[in-house]
Amino acid sequence: ESQRGTSDLKDVFIVSLLINTIWFVLFQISRKDFDGFKKIFHRFLQVKGPSVDWAKINRPPEDSIQPYEKIKAKGLPDNVSASLNKLAVVKLNGGLGTSMGCKGPKSLISVRNENTFLDLTVQQIEHLNKTFNADVPLVLMNSFNTDDDTKKILQKYKHHRVNIHTFNQSRYPRINKESLLPIAKNMAVSGENAEAWYPPGHGDIYASFSNCGLLDKLIAEGKEYIFVSNIDNLGATVDLFILHHLMSQPADRRCEFIMEVTDKTRADVKGGTLIQYDDHLRLLEIAQVPKAHVDEFKSVTKFKIFNTNNLWISLPAIKRLHEKNAMDLEIIVNPKTLDGGLNVIQLETAVGAAIKSFNNAMGVNVPRSRFLPVKTSSDLLLVMSNLYSLDAGSLTMSKRREFPTTPHVKLGSSFTKVQDFLTRFESIPDMLELDHLTVSGDVTFGKNVSLKGTVIIIANHGDRIDIPAGAMLENKIVSGNLRILDH
């Protein structure tokens, strides 16, 4: 913290030093990327302490967060095709699959019936276009980590009824936490130097989308809104009721930004939430909360909803705000420790943080089914199971499950990598009546296993548990050794 400038003179010195250093490091970087980095770095130096005054936080007015049922009650548009033709779908596709032990873009991991996240996305939009004779394009915001591999795979969709566009988010240098200088030695993003660079969060969408020319292209084609979501959120499909709500409003009172929120559970305590701040609806992220108030932020009683990162945003409004440089997104300081032990920071922004800049912005409290992210192998087990059925790229909860909530699943470290996960299941268990599953240690599952109620399976160090084919475990705790030997 002491490095963050104790005087204006020090700020000027550091910025000047950074600029003189960085030009030699980044002489081939795009000028727009450099300008963006310089701006966010300078703002980082100027900000002292948390970005919010806790005493000024208020609950949003009731009418600023509408229940989904109220939106749905308005029905569908008379001409669904005309409404869809004013929409483009944007998927945030900058992440890698490293946390799940996979190489390359996370969107290329198989999640259901050998379909990847990207496959399911294309199927969803193609189904919309065919059903309503519409032209909804898919736009992928890639990063330098995912762009090449994604573009190669796009060839497989050239005969699908979906126009696919891509653009790259910016590439910024990671900063040494102590010296506040970039750690990049040259422009290369391969080998050891690859760690010196990072994509600066999905809040970069506004600048990158505008700078690449796609924003103007879509507006020229008559598109008015984009639906933005994370590509690993399998619940984030185009909702025709929300689209109709946007399109049915008078032009002078049109909502320029909708954030889908959903009820918080104890599993979502770190998710951003909506607050009223300085007479604006604002996204509050945990990184912006003063340490003394973190527990209060995590409360499911005070802050009852969280951001799903499913966003509906006006294209003309993005253009207006970008041209006026009027989107002041809060900086998220993300500390990292690289493989060699070097402590660095990366300065990021969140796409939802722009909500305060748009006119007539609002939240819609949507069903939990619209938030189905796959971040871990535990999530993967859920979406691969018979809890869900797959239709035209969309996953829906099985009607045979009595409760609409998903089971709580916690798989241990032996299941973290997708390849390890797959080798431990001869087939995915029947989970229709499951409430809770915890698995720890060296555990494997045979074919046609059924899990019901609360099931806890713990193999201690040196032990191994093989759940036999056809086993039915209901409200069971299994521990010790259980080996099924081939003979």
Rosetta blueprint (number, residue, H / E / L):
1 E L
2 S L
3 Q L
4 R L
5 G L
6 T L
7 S L
8 D H
9 L H
10 K H
11 D H
12 V H
13 F H
14 I H
15 V H
16 S H
17 L H
18 L H
19 I H
20 N H
21 T H
22 I H
23 W H
24 F H
25 V H
26 L L
27 F L
28 Q L
29 I L
30 S L
31 R H
32 K H
33 D H
34 F H
35 D H
36 G H
37 F H
38 K H
39 K H
40 I H
41 F H
42 H H
43 R H
44 F H
45 L H
46 Q H
47 V L
48 K L
49 G L
50 P L
51 S L
52 V L
53 D L
54 W H
55 A H
56 K H
57 I L
58 N E
59 R L
60 P L
61 P L
62 E H
63 D H
64 S H
65 I E
66 Q E
67 P E
68 Y H
69 E H
70 K H
71 I H
72 K H
73 A L
74 K L
75 G L
76 L L
77 P L
78 D L
79 N L
80 V H
81 S H
82 A H
83 S H
84 L H
85 N L
86 K L
87 L E
88 A E
89 V E
90 V E
91 K E
92 L E
93 N E
94 G L
95 G L
96 L E
97 G L
98 T H
99 S H
100 M H
101 G L
102 C L
103 K L
104 G L
105 P E
106 K H
107 S H
108 L H
109 I L
110 S E
111 V E
112 R E
113 N L
114 E L
115 N E
116 T E
117 F H
118 L H
119 D H
120 L H
121 T H
122 V H
123 Q H
124 Q H
125 I H
126 E H
127 H H
128 L H
129 N H
130 K H
131 T H
132 F H
133 N L
134 A L
135 D L
136 V L
137 P L
138 L E
139 V E
140 L E
141 M E
142 N E
143 S L
144 F L
145 N L
146 T L
147 D H
148 D H
149 D H
150 T H
151 K H
152 K H
153 I H
154 L H
155 Q H
156 K H
157 Y H
158 K L
159 H L
160 H L
161 R L
162 V L
163 N L
164 I E
165 H E
166 T E
167 F E
168 N E
169 Q L
170 S L
171 R L
172 Y E
173 P E
174 R L
175 I E
176 N E
177 K L
178 E L
179 S L
180 L L
181 L L
182 P E
183 I L
184 A L
185 K L
186 N L
187 M L
188 A L
189 V L
190 S L
191 G H
192 E H
193 N H
194 A H
195 E H
196 A H
197 W E
198 Y E
199 P L
200 P L
201 G L
202 H H
203 G H
204 D H
205 I H
206 Y H
207 A H
208 S H
209 F H
210 S H
211 N H
212 C L
213 G L
214 L H
215 L H
216 D H
217 K H
218 L H
219 I H
220 A H
221 E L
222 G L
223 K L
224 E L
225 Y E
226 I E
227 F E
228 V E
229 S E
230 N E
231 I L
232 D L
233 N E
234 L L
235 G L
236 A L
237 T L
238 V L
239 D L
240 L H
241 F H
242 I H
243 L H
244 H H
245 H H
246 L H
247 M H
248 S L
249 Q L
250 P L
251 A H
252 D H
253 R H
254 R L
255 C L
256 E L
257 F E
258 I E
259 M E
260 E E
261 V E
262 T E
263 D E
264 K L
265 T L
266 R H
267 A H
268 D H
269 V L
270 K L
271 G L
272 G L
273 T E
274 L E
275 I E
276 Q E
277 Y E
278 D L
279 D L
280 H E
281 L E
282 R E
283 L E
284 L E
285 E L
286 I H
287 A H
288 Q H
289 V L
290 P L
291 K H
292 A H
293 H H
294 V H
295 D H
296 E H
297 F H
298 K H
299 S L
300 V L
301 T L
302 K L
303 F L
304 K L
305 I E
306 F E
307 N E
308 T E
309 N E
310 N E
311 L E
312 W E
313 I E
314 S E
315 L H
316 P H
317 A H
318 I H
319 K H
320 R H
321 L H
322 H H
323 E H
324 K L
325 N L
326 A L
327 M L
328 D L
329 L L
330 E L
331 I L
332 I E
333 V E
334 N E
335 P E
336 K E
337 T E
338 L L
339 D L
340 G L
341 G L
342 L L
343 N E
344 V E
345 I E
346 Q E
347 L E
348 E E
349 T L
350 A L
351 V H
352 G H
353 A H
354 A H
355 I H
356 K H
357 S H
358 F L
359 N L
360 N L
361 A L
362 M E
363 G E
364 V E
365 N E
366 V L
367 P L
368 R H
369 S H
370 R H
371 F L
372 L L
373 P E
374 V L
375 K L
376 T L
377 S H
378 S H
379 D H
380 L H
381 L H
382 L H
383 V H
384 M H
385 S L
386 N L
387 L L
388 Y E
389 S E
390 L E
391 D E
392 A L
393 G L
394 S E
395 L E
396 T E
397 M E
398 S L
399 K L
400 R L
401 R L
402 E L
403 F L
404 P L
405 T L
406 T L
407 P L
408 H E
409 V E
410 K E
411 L E
412 G L
413 S H
414 S H
415 F H
416 T L
417 K L
418 V H
419 Q H
420 D H
421 F H
422 L H
423 T H
424 R L
425 F E
426 E L
427 S L
428 I L
429 P L
430 D E
431 M E
432 L E
433 E E
434 L E
435 D E
436 H E
437 L E
438 T E
439 V E
440 S E
441 G L
442 D L
443 V E
444 T E
445 F E
446 G L
447 K L
448 N L
449 V L
450 S E
451 L E
452 K E
453 G E
454 T E
455 V E
456 I E
457 I E
458 I E
459 A L
460 N L
461 H L
462 G L
463 D L
464 R L
465 I E
466 D E
467 I E
468 P L
469 A L
470 G L
471 A L
472 M E
473 L E
474 E E
475 N E
476 K E
477 I E
478 V E
479 S E
480 G L
481 N L
482 L E
483 R L
484 I L
485 L L
486 D L
487 H L
